[in-house]
């Protein structure tokens, strides 16, 4: 199963649209910032928090970068 197939099936299972290619790239960047600023486990948890917040992805990425800069 490809990533795209999994995400499409998972999206259907939980009743949400699968992320667009641009949204997926932004979310993966958020995960990367979180993982590199802390530990790898921060990535999925930060993404979950971002989804729960309802913030637009651009704002979410900016927030992650601000937090990462503060800890550098």
KAZIRA-V540409 format. One record per backbone hydrogen bond with DSSP energy under -0.5 kcal/mol. NH is the residue of the N-H (numbers start at 1). CO is the residue of the C=O. If there is no record, write none. Layout:
nh: <NH | NH>
co: <CO | CO>
//
This chain:
nh: <6 | 7 | 8 | 9 | 10 | 11 | 12 | 13 | 14 | 15 | 16 | 24 | 25 | 26 | 27 | 28 | 29 | 30 | 31 | 32 | 33 | 34 | 35 | 36 | 37 | 38 | 42 | 43 | 44 | 45 | 46 | 47 | 48 | 49 | 50 | 51 | 52 | 53 | 54 | 55 | 60 | 61 | 62 | 63 | 64 | 65 | 66 | 67 | 68 | 69 | 70 | 71 | 72 | 72>
co: <2 | 3 | 4 | 5 | 6 | 7 | 8 | 9 | 10 | 11 | 11 | 20 | 21 | 22 | 23 | 24 | 25 | 26 | 27 | 28 | 29 | 30 | 31 | 32 | 33 | 34 | 39 | 40 | 40 | 41 | 42 | 43 | 44 | 45 | 46 | 47 | 48 | 49 | 50 | 50 | 56 | 57 | 58 | 59 | 60 | 61 | 62 | 63 | 64 | 65 | 66 | 67 | 68 | 69>
//
